Amino acid sequence: MFNVTNRTSSAIRCLLVDPIRGTACVEFKNGYAYSYSNVSRRAIINLLAQPNMSLGFWVNKNCVNAKRTTTLSLQFV
């Protein structure tokens, strides 16, 4: 998994992505954490290649609001 935390975000504390498995683990600044599977591998590679891309925008588009992904809650506040 690749740690994508070299960017500032008002919503995302930590983002780990795996382009091989098509997974993403997101920890939000409010303390909630989720694991997403079946994330677009192309979107993950694009995120890793584009250092100026917004993490919040990416997570909303490719994890939270994507119909193809499956969500698993990792922890609650």
C-alpha positions in Angstrom: 0.0 0.0 0.0 1.1 3.5 -0.8 0.7 6.3 1.8 -0.7 9.4 0.1 -0.3 12.0 2.9 2.2 14.4 1.4 -0.7 16.7 0.6 -2.8 18.9 2.8 -6.5 18.2 3.2 -9.2 19.7 5.4 -11.1 16.3 5.6 -8.5 13.5 5.1 -6.0 12.6 7.8 -4.5 9.5 6.1 -5.0 7.8 2.7 -3.5 4.4 1.9 -4.0 3.0 -1.6 -3.1 -0.3 -3.3 -3.3 -0.1 -7.1 -2.7 -3.9 -7.5 -5.7 -4.9 -5.3 -7.8 -1.8 -6.0 -8.3 -0.9 -2.4 -8.1 2.3 -0.4 -8.1 2.9 3.3 -9.2 6.4 4.4 -9.0 8.0 7.8 -11.0 11.2 8.1 -10.0 14.0 10.5 -13.3 13.4 12.4 -11.9 10.0 13.5 -13.9 7.7 11.2 -12.0 5.3 9.0 -13.1 3.1 6.1 -11.7 0.6 3.8 -12.9 0.6 0.2 -12.6 -2.3 -2.2 -13.1 -2.4 -6.0 -11.7 1.1 -6.4 -10.7 2.0 -9.9 -7.1 1.0 -10.4 -6.8 3.7 -13.1 -8.0 6.3 -10.6 -5.5 5.1 -8.0 -2.6 5.4 -10.4 -3.8 8.8 -11.6 -3.9 10.0 -7.9 -0.3 8.7 -7.4 0.9 10.4 -10.6 -0.8 13.8 -9.9 0.7 15.5 -6.8 -1.7 18.4 -7.0 -4.9 16.4 -6.9 -7.2 17.1 -4.0 -7.5 14.1 -1.6 -11.0 15.0 -0.5 -12.2 15.3 -4.1 -10.6 12.0 -5.1 -12.0 10.1 -2.1 -15.5 11.5 -2.7 -15.5 10.7 -6.4 -13.7 7.3 -6.4 -14.6 5.8 -3.0 -17.6 7.4 -1.2 -19.8 8.2 -4.2 -18.7 5.4 -6.6 -21.3 2.8 -7.2 -18.7 0.1 -7.8 -17.0 0.3 -4.4 -17.7 -1.7 -1.3 -17.2 -0.1 2.1 -16.1 -1.5 5.4 -16.1 0.7 8.5 -12.8 0.3 10.4 -13.5 2.3 13.5 -15.9 4.7 15.1 -15.2 7.7 17.3 
